[in-house]
Amino acid sequence: MATLTEAVEKPAHVPDEAVFDFDYHHDPALLADPHARMIELLEIAPKVFWTPRNRGTWIAIGFDEVFSALRRTDEFSSSILPPEQIEE
């Protein structure tokens, strides 16, 4: 069985109701049956949530939320650092 990634402390700006403990690299149910686990997450997790696993990250799982984020590249990015923080 995989060991979960160490959890980090929740930043002050993250509302408590937006926190859902999910490790997208080592979640046993996701590794066993990804489709079933995603269906389950849609039923039990917020459509957009912050997880303390994986160094703390935001995850969008709802269709409308993912679609919106993909179209708003000025606000949402998969970059580790925002462009203004990257040294040239």
Buried (B, 14 or more C-beta within 10 A) or exposed (E): EEEBBEBEEBEEEBEEEBBBEBBEEBBEEBEEEEEEBEEEBEEEBBBBBBBBBBEBEEBBBBEEBBEBBEEEEEEBEEEEEEEEEEEE
